[in-house]
Every structure is written in C-alpha cells, then in structure tokens.
Amino acid sequence: MAANAAAAYPVVMTHYHVLETKLGFAAIAWNEAGVTRFNLPGPKDVATNRLGGATPAEPSPHIVAIVEQAQRYFAGERIDFDAIGLDLSAVDPFRRSIYEALRKVGFGSTVTYGELAKRVGASQPQAAQDVGVAMARNPVPLIIPCHRVLAAGGKLGGFSAPGRTETKERMLALEGVFIGGQPRLL
C-alpha cells in the first residue's frame, strides 16, 4: 500500500490495555465501534508498538471478556473469536474482504495464501502475494487469524509478529496443527 493510501485510512483508536498471557505480553486497542488493534504476545517493552495515539485505559466489561478469551487461548483452550466486533474502517476494502474470508477459517484449520486469494475472487498472478501483504498488515492478529495462513505445500510461510515464525508455529500447535506433521514443544 502506498504511503498516501495509508493516510486515507487513518486508524482511530481511543484506548488500549496491556494483558499478560502464557506467551508474553499482548495489547488490545478499541474505540466505540470495536476492537481496532491486537498485538500478539511478546516482550513487555514491545506490547504497545503500533498503537498510535491510543491512551491506556481500564477496559470495559466487553473488552475484559475479550482479554480473558485471549488469555485462555494462549493457555491452550479452544476459543472462537469470530463474534468479536472489529472496527476495520481504517482498512482498505480489498484487505477487509481478505480479513472477512479469513475469519471463517476456524480453530485448527489452515488455508494457503493462494486459496485465500481465490476465496475473495482475486485471480491476478500476484494475488497470493497480496494476501501475504494483508497478513503482514493485519491490525488484529488472533482475532483475524493470520497464523492460520500457510505457504503453498503447507509450509509455514512468514510471520511478522514478535517471535516471528516461532510464534506462528506455537499458535498453530495450540490448535493442534503441526507443520511437517511433527509436534513441537510449546
């Protein structure tokens, strides 16, 4: 996405909260319309990266419920995040369509970049790469489960969250998905 296109879709966040999980510190940001950001677990000093001008706040009961779901997920519980309301108004329509399709990929399931591109009707030669760019720019990973998107042939592919592909592999393992068919230690 060009820099001027990013300016056309400003991210509106009003509040954020840092939470501790079994895999590290994460952060959630929200406004009146829904969740705007979720930063995956990592070191405490990077939990609030990419939150823009959001201010720390005590979460409402609704946000507390999402925080608790995220904590339970990272503790190994099967959690479904598809009912969580998001504010993706700052995201361009093509990426929103990718994210909407990805939210339908359930716990323990995976999809390839190419297959996800087909699901949104993208048939250009670079469509899988466009999906990869959308995954790297996903504002709410976990809730929009970009860890479930694999490269062709079921290979792990990339991951831009703290911990990189090791985090992706751990999240997939929490869901019973093991790349190469071999369980890995969490």
DRENDO-1510 file (C-alpha; in Angstrom, 1 decimal, always signed):
<recs>
REC; n; res; u; v; w
REC; 1; MET; +0.0; +0.0; +0.0 .
REC; 2; ALA; +1.4; +3.4; -0.9 .
REC; 3; ALA; +2.1; +5.9; +1.9 .
REC; 4; ASN; -0.7; +8.2; +0.7 .
REC; 5; ALA; -3.2; +5.3; +0.7 .
REC; 6; ALA; -2.4; +4.7; +4.4 .
REC; 7; ALA; -3.1; +8.3; +5.2 .
REC; 8; ALA; -6.6; +7.9; +3.5 .
REC; 9; TYR; -7.4; +5.3; +6.1 .
REC; 10; PRO; -6.4; +6.7; +9.5 .
REC; 11; VAL; -6.6; +4.3; +12.4 .
REC; 12; VAL; -8.9; +5.6; +15.1 .
REC; 13; MET; -8.1; +4.2; +18.5 .
REC; 14; THR; -9.1; +5.7; +21.7 .
REC; 15; HIS; -8.0; +3.2; +24.4 .
REC; 16; TYR; -5.6; +0.3; +24.9 .
REC; 17; HIS; -4.9; -2.3; +27.6 .
REC; 18; VAL; -1.9; -4.5; +28.1 .
REC; 19; LEU; -2.5; -8.1; +29.1 .
REC; 20; GLU; -0.3; -10.9; +30.2 .
REC; 21; THR; -0.6; -14.3; +28.5 .
REC; 22; LYS; +1.3; -17.6; +28.8 .
REC; 23; LEU; +3.4; -16.5; +25.7 .
REC; 24; GLY; +4.1; -12.9; +26.9 .
REC; 25; PHE; +2.5; -9.5; +27.0 .
REC; 26; ALA; -0.1; -8.5; +24.4 .
REC; 27; ALA; -2.2; -5.4; +23.9 .
REC; 28; ILE; -5.7; -4.7; +22.7 .
REC; 29; ALA; -6.9; -1.3; +21.5 .
REC; 30; TRP; -10.5; -0.3; +20.9 .
REC; 31; ASN; -12.9; +2.5; +20.2 .
REC; 32; GLU; -16.7; +2.8; +20.3 .
REC; 33; ALA; -17.1; +0.9; +17.1 .
REC; 34; GLY; -15.0; -2.2; +18.1 .
REC; 35; VAL; -11.5; -3.6; +18.5 .
REC; 36; THR; -9.0; -1.7; +16.3 .
REC; 37; ARG; -5.7; -3.5; +17.2 .
REC; 38; PHE; -4.5; -6.6; +18.9 .
REC; 39; ASN; -0.7; -7.1; +19.3 .
REC; 40; LEU; +0.3; -10.7; +19.8 .
REC; 41; PRO; +2.3; -11.7; +22.9 .
REC; 42; GLY; +6.0; -10.8; +23.1 .
REC; 43; PRO; +8.3; -8.9; +25.4 .
REC; 44; LYS; +6.6; -6.4; +27.6 .
REC; 45; ASP; +8.6; -3.5; +26.1 .
REC; 46; VAL; +7.0; -4.1; +22.6 .
REC; 47; ALA; +3.4; -4.9; +23.7 .
REC; 48; THR; +2.3; -1.3; +22.9 .
REC; 49; ASN; +4.0; -1.0; +19.5 .
REC; 50; ARG; +1.7; +0.0; +16.6 .
REC; 51; LEU; -1.0; +1.5; +18.9 .
REC; 52; GLY; -0.6; +5.0; +17.5 .
REC; 53; GLY; -2.3; +7.7; +19.7 .
REC; 54; ALA; -4.3; +5.3; +21.8 .
REC; 55; THR; -4.3; +6.0; +25.5 .
REC; 56; PRO; -4.1; +3.5; +28.3 .
REC; 57; ALA; -7.5; +2.8; +29.9 .
REC; 58; GLU; -9.3; +0.3; +32.1 .
REC; 59; PRO; -11.2; -2.0; +29.7 .
REC; 60; SER; -15.0; -2.1; +29.7 .
REC; 61; PRO; -16.6; -5.5; +30.7 .
REC; 62; HIS; -16.9; -6.3; +27.0 .
REC; 63; ILE; -13.2; -5.7; +26.4 .
REC; 64; VAL; -12.4; -7.6; +29.6 .
REC; 65; ALA; -14.2; -10.6; +28.2 .
REC; 66; ILE; -12.1; -10.5; +25.0 .
REC; 67; VAL; -8.9; -10.2; +27.2 .
REC; 68; GLU; -10.0; -13.2; +29.1 .
REC; 69; GLN; -10.7; -15.1; +25.9 .
REC; 70; ALA; -7.2; -14.2; +24.6 .
REC; 71; GLN; -5.6; -15.4; +27.8 .
REC; 72; ARG; -7.4; -18.7; +27.7 .
REC; 73; TYR; -6.5; -19.2; +24.1 .
REC; 74; PHE; -2.8; -18.7; +24.8 .
REC; 75; ALA; -3.2; -21.1; +27.7 .
REC; 76; GLY; -4.3; -23.8; +25.3 .
REC; 77; GLU; -8.1; -23.5; +25.3 .
REC; 78; ARG; -10.2; -23.7; +22.1 .
REC; 79; ILE; -11.6; -20.2; +21.7 .
REC; 80; ASP; -13.6; -18.8; +18.8 .
REC; 81; PHE; -13.1; -15.1; +18.1 .
REC; 82; ASP; -15.4; -14.6; +15.1 .
REC; 83; ALA; -18.1; -12.9; +17.0 .
REC; 84; ILE; -15.9; -10.1; +18.3 .
REC; 85; GLY; -16.8; -6.7; +16.8 .
REC; 86; LEU; -14.0; -5.0; +14.9 .
REC; 87; ASP; -13.5; -1.5; +13.6 .
REC; 88; LEU; -11.8; -2.0; +10.3 .
REC; 89; SER; -12.9; +1.3; +8.8 .
REC; 90; ALA; -9.2; +2.3; +8.5 .
REC; 91; VAL; -8.5; -0.7; +6.3 .
REC; 92; ASP; -8.9; -0.6; +2.5 .
REC; 93; PRO; -11.9; -2.6; +1.1 .
REC; 94; PHE; -9.8; -5.3; -0.6 .
REC; 95; ARG; -7.9; -6.2; +2.6 .
REC; 96; ARG; -11.2; -6.1; +4.6 .
REC; 97; SER; -12.6; -8.7; +2.2 .
REC; 98; ILE; -9.5; -10.9; +2.8 .
REC; 99; TYR; -9.9; -10.5; +6.6 .
REC; 100; GLU; -13.6; -11.3; +6.4 .
REC; 101; ALA; -12.8; -14.5; +4.5 .
REC; 102; LEU; -10.0; -15.4; +6.9 .
REC; 103; ARG; -12.3; -15.1; +9.9 .
REC; 104; LYS; -14.2; -18.0; +8.5 .
REC; 105; VAL; -11.2; -20.3; +8.8 .
REC; 106; GLY; -11.9; -22.0; +12.1 .
REC; 107; PHE; -9.7; -23.1; +15.0 .
REC; 108; GLY; -7.4; -25.9; +14.0 .
REC; 109; SER; -7.8; -25.3; +10.3 .
REC; 110; THR; -5.5; -23.7; +7.8 .
REC; 111; VAL; -5.6; -22.1; +4.3 .
REC; 112; THR; -2.9; -21.2; +1.9 .
REC; 113; TYR; -2.2; -17.7; +0.7 .
REC; 114; GLY; -3.3; -18.7; -2.8 .
REC; 115; GLU; -6.5; -20.4; -1.6 .
REC; 116; LEU; -7.5; -17.3; +0.4 .
REC; 117; ALA; -6.9; -15.1; -2.6 .
REC; 118; LYS; -9.3; -17.3; -4.6 .
REC; 119; ARG; -11.9; -17.1; -1.9 .
REC; 120; VAL; -12.0; -13.4; -2.3 .
REC; 121; GLY; -12.1; -13.6; -6.1 .
REC; 122; ALA; -8.5; -12.4; -6.7 .
REC; 123; SER; -7.1; -14.2; -9.7 .
REC; 124; GLN; -4.2; -11.9; -10.6 .
REC; 125; PRO; -0.8; -13.6; -10.7 .
REC; 126; GLN; +0.4; -11.7; -7.6 .
REC; 127; ALA; -2.9; -12.4; -5.7 .
REC; 128; ALA; -1.2; -14.8; -3.1 .
REC; 129; GLN; +1.5; -12.1; -2.5 .
REC; 130; ASP; -1.3; -9.5; -2.0 .
REC; 131; VAL; -2.8; -11.8; +0.7 .
REC; 132; GLY; +0.7; -12.1; +2.2 .
REC; 133; VAL; +0.9; -8.3; +2.4 .
REC; 134; ALA; -2.5; -8.2; +4.0 .
REC; 135; MET; -1.4; -10.7; +6.6 .
REC; 136; ALA; +1.7; -8.6; +7.5 .
REC; 137; ARG; -0.5; -5.6; +7.9 .
REC; 138; ASN; -3.3; -7.4; +9.9 .
REC; 139; PRO; -4.3; -4.9; +12.6 .
REC; 140; VAL; -5.9; -7.6; +14.8 .
REC; 141; PRO; -4.0; -10.9; +14.6 .
REC; 142; LEU; -5.5; -13.7; +16.6 .
REC; 143; ILE; -9.0; -12.2; +16.1 .
REC; 144; ILE; -8.3; -12.2; +12.3 .
REC; 145; PRO; -6.3; -15.5; +12.5 .
REC; 146; CYS; -3.4; -14.8; +10.1 .
REC; 147; HIS; -1.4; -17.5; +11.8 .
REC; 148; ARG; -3.7; -20.0; +10.0 .
REC; 149; VAL; -2.4; -18.9; +6.6 .
REC; 150; LEU; +0.3; -21.1; +5.2 .
REC; 151; ALA; +2.5; -21.0; +2.1 .
REC; 152; ALA; +2.0; -23.4; -0.8 .
REC; 153; GLY; +2.5; -27.0; +0.0 .
REC; 154; GLY; +1.5; -26.5; +3.6 .
REC; 155; LYS; +4.8; -24.8; +4.5 .
REC; 156; LEU; +4.9; -22.3; +7.4 .
REC; 157; GLY; +5.5; -19.2; +5.4 .
REC; 158; GLY; +6.3; -15.9; +7.1 .
REC; 159; PHE; +5.0; -14.1; +10.2 .
REC; 160; SER; +5.7; -10.5; +11.3 .
REC; 161; ALA; +4.6; -10.7; +15.0 .
REC; 162; PRO; +7.1; -10.8; +17.9 .
REC; 163; GLY; +8.9; -14.2; +17.8 .
REC; 164; ARG; +8.3; -14.4; +14.0 .
REC; 165; THR; +7.6; -17.9; +12.6 .
REC; 166; GLU; +8.2; -19.5; +16.0 .
REC; 167; THR; +5.2; -17.6; +17.4 .
REC; 168; LYS; +3.1; -18.7; +14.3 .
REC; 169; GLU; +4.2; -22.3; +14.9 .
REC; 170; ARG; +3.3; -22.1; +18.6 .
REC; 171; MET; -0.1; -20.7; +17.9 .
REC; 172; LEU; -0.8; -23.4; +15.3 .
REC; 173; ALA; +0.4; -26.0; +17.8 .
REC; 174; LEU; -2.1; -24.6; +20.4 .
REC; 175; GLU; -4.7; -25.5; +17.8 .
REC; 176; GLY; -3.3; -29.0; +17.1 .
REC; 177; VAL; -1.7; -28.1; +13.8 .
REC; 178; PHE; +1.8; -29.2; +13.4 .
REC; 179; ILE; +3.8; -28.2; +10.3 .
REC; 180; GLY; +5.5; -31.2; +8.8 .
REC; 181; GLY; +3.3; -33.5; +10.9 .
REC; 182; GLN; +5.6; -33.4; +13.9 .
REC; 183; PRO; +4.5; -32.0; +17.2 .
REC; 184; ARG; +6.9; -29.3; +18.6 .
REC; 185; LEU; +7.5; -28.4; +22.2 .
REC; 186; LEU; +5.5; -25.3; +23.3 .
</recs>
